[in-house]
């Protein structure tokens, strides 16, 4: 009987998918979510050893004007879009190679946080191919269904000013 690796048993790593990403020999942009925040990390792999060059969490949106009272919504669709926009600006600013997006074991359902993150990456200037039907509607990205209204356009303009 073959025993599975611990990370596979816990549904934390898909080794076949990881091996295919490593064969690409390009950096990866890893997107993960926790109970409170969204995490995006720029990862370079050499000889199957990962090195995180930099990472951004959705908690950094507070610096750009996200209201403290809405801190509980830092893993929402608008936060996901703005996090993608923020990390894409950072990648372009540091003149790094365009990465492969890695969602790991997250389910990729259309019109969810994952695709809002992808839309933020594309709007930030990265060249990623994705069908437009997969993205959430503009009203959801702008936060129409949040209890505490955020100043989405102001935050977006502050992020876009990053050079």
Buried (B, 14 or more C-beta within 10 A) or exposed (E): EEEEEEEBEEEEBBEEEBEEBBEEEBBBBBBBBEEEBBBBBBBBBEEEEEEEEEBBBBBBBBEBBBBEEBBEBBBBBBBBBBBBBBBBBBBBEEEBEBBBBBBBEEEEEEBBBBBBBBBBBBBBEBEBEEEEEBBBEEEBBBBEEBEEEBBBEEBBEBBBEBE
